[in-house]
Amino acid sequence: MSGVSGAGMRLPPEIRPRRGTIAPELTEELPGLGLHWVQLAGRDGRSAPEMVARLQQLANGFRGPAVIAMRTKPVPAAYRNFFRQIGLDPDVTRPPGEQAALSRLFHGTLRSEGKLADALLVALVETGVPIWALDAGRANGAALSIRTARPQERLGPGPGGHPLAKGTLVVADDQLVHAILFGARSPDSAVRPDTRELVLFAVSVEGVPLIHVEEAFWLATEALRDAV
Amino acid sequence: MELLEPRLPTVSAGPNSVLPEVGGRAGQADETAARRTLRAQIAKLERELSEAFVSAFPDRLMPDAAVAGHAPRLLGLGELEEVRDSLADRVQRLRFAISERAEVHAANRVALERMLLDPAEHRFEVMPLADLGEPGCGVYQVRPRLGLIGMLRGWWQVKLSSGCPLAGGHGLRP
C-alpha cells in the first residue's frame, strides 16, 4: 500500500468524496458501511504508455508471500469480514483487492484494460479500497444509496433487467438499481465510449479508515487526469 | 474454543427475508443483541481462519469454501449462526490439519537425523525437503561415495540434491 497520502493534503472540492445514503436498517445492522462518490468530467479510452508502465511498476511490487498474507492486513481483512457478514464467502467471491492481487499472480502482471479501468485499478492496488464508475448521464450521484432490493426490482431499467431477489443489497439512485453490492453492475449504467461525465463510487466498511477512501479517490482522479 | 459459546436460539429466516420479524420490543432487543454477538464471533473466526491459512500455506490444507451463488444480503439470526458454525468448523479442521502436518514433519526430521548419523544403515533412503516442511524441491538422499566403489567399500553419505528442475527443461537435444 502506498505510504503517500493524497488525503493528507486538503482534497480539491471537485474530487472530495461526498457521502451517499445508507438505508437505516443497514446502518443499524452493518455499522461502518459507507458509500462515497464524486462526479467529474472524464472519459474512457486507451491507456497512455505511462499508465501501462505504472501498472507494471505496481505489479512488480507484488510478491507471492505478500499476497498470501494479504488477508491478515487491516483493509483486506475488513472487506473479508464484511463479505462474511453479508452472506458472501470471500474464498469464493473474492473481495476486489484480493481479486486484483490474485489476478496479478495468475497473469504475471496487472493487465491494462483502458484508461478508466487502469485508474481504478491503481487506486485499488494502492489503497485496497475498490472504486466503481458509472455514466453520470444515467446515474444520479447525489441520490446514490445502498439499500435492500424491493420486491420485483431489477438490476437495470425495464423488463430486460436482471431480476433481483428481495433483500439483495444494491447500489441504487432514486430511479434505478445500478449494481449489486460488490457484484454485477447494470450494463445500462456502465461507462460507454460517448460518456463525458463520470460518477465514481466506493464502498467502505467497518475497519477501513476514511483516509484510505479519500486517497483512493485522489489516486483514481489523478490517474484519470494524467491520462487525459 | 472460547468462541464456541452456548448456541443462540435459532430464529427461522427465509433465504430472501430482509430480517426476521420478532414480536415485541424486548424480543427485538434480544435479537439485535444476539445478532451483534454473532457478528463479533464471525469477525473473530474470520481473523483466525486467515491466520491459520497463512500458517498452513503452501500446503493445501484449507477446508472447502462454501458454494458460490448467494447474493449479498442482510442475514437473519439463523443464517448468521450457519456462517458462524461453518467458520468455526473450518478453523477447527484447518488447525487440526496444521498440527497433524507438524507431527509428520517432526517425525521426518528425526528420520533425517538418523540418516545423517548412520548413512550405511539407511542405504538409498530419500527425504524430500517438502516432507520436512521446508521450501524448495531438494531431496536428501543416502548415496554411495564414488559410486560403485563406495557401494562395495561401504562408503555411504547423505547428499542434498541441487533443487528444482529448470522451468524450461535442459534445452533442445543436439
Chai-1 contact restraints between the chains, C-beta under 6 A:
chainA,res_idxA,chainB,res_idxB,connection_type,confidence,min_distance_angstrom,max_distance_angstrom,comment,restraint_id
A,E29,B,L74,contact,1.0,0.0,6.0,A-B,restraint_1
A,I68,B,F57,contact,1.0,0.0,6.0,A-B,restraint_2
A,A69,B,V54,contact,1.0,0.0,6.0,A-B,restraint_3
A,R71,B,S50,contact,1.0,0.0,6.0,A-B,restraint_4
A,T72,B,S50,contact,1.0,0.0,6.0,A-B,restraint_5
A,T72,B,E51,contact,1.0,0.0,6.0,A-B,restraint_6
A,T72,B,V54,contact,1.0,0.0,6.0,A-B,restraint_7
A,R80,B,E46,contact,1.0,0.0,6.0,A-B,restraint_8
A,N81,B,A43,contact,1.0,0.0,6.0,A-B,restraint_9
A,N81,B,E46,contact,1.0,0.0,6.0,A-B,restraint_10
A,R84,B,I42,contact,1.0,0.0,6.0,A-B,restraint_11
A,R84,B,E46,contact,1.0,0.0,6.0,A-B,restraint_12
A,R84,B,V83,contact,1.0,0.0,6.0,A-B,restraint_13
A,Q85,B,R39,contact,1.0,0.0,6.0,A-B,restraint_14
A,I86,B,P72,contact,1.0,0.0,6.0,A-B,restraint_15
A,G87,B,H70,contact,1.0,0.0,6.0,A-B,restraint_16
A,G87,B,R73,contact,1.0,0.0,6.0,A-B,restraint_17
A,G87,B,L75,contact,1.0,0.0,6.0,A-B,restraint_18
A,L88,B,P72,contact,1.0,0.0,6.0,A-B,restraint_19
A,D89,B,A65,contact,1.0,0.0,6.0,A-B,restraint_20
A,D89,B,A66,contact,1.0,0.0,6.0,A-B,restraint_21
A,D91,B,A65,contact,1.0,0.0,6.0,A-B,restraint_22
A,V92,B,A65,contact,1.0,0.0,6.0,A-B,restraint_23
A,V92,B,A68,contact,1.0,0.0,6.0,A-B,restraint_24
A,T148,B,V18,contact,1.0,0.0,6.0,A-B,restraint_25
A,A165,B,N16,contact,1.0,0.0,6.0,A-B,restraint_26
A,A165,B,A71,contact,1.0,0.0,6.0,A-B,restraint_27
A,K166,B,N16,contact,1.0,0.0,6.0,A-B,restraint_28
A,G167,B,N16,contact,1.0,0.0,6.0,A-B,restraint_29
A,G167,B,V18,contact,1.0,0.0,6.0,A-B,restraint_30
A,G167,B,R73,contact,1.0,0.0,6.0,A-B,restraint_31
A,T168,B,A71,contact,1.0,0.0,6.0,A-B,restraint_32
A,T168,B,R73,contact,1.0,0.0,6.0,A-B,restraint_33
A,L169,B,P72,contact,1.0,0.0,6.0,A-B,restraint_34
A,L169,B,R73,contact,1.0,0.0,6.0,A-B,restraint_35
A,L181,B,P72,contact,1.0,0.0,6.0,A-B,restraint_36
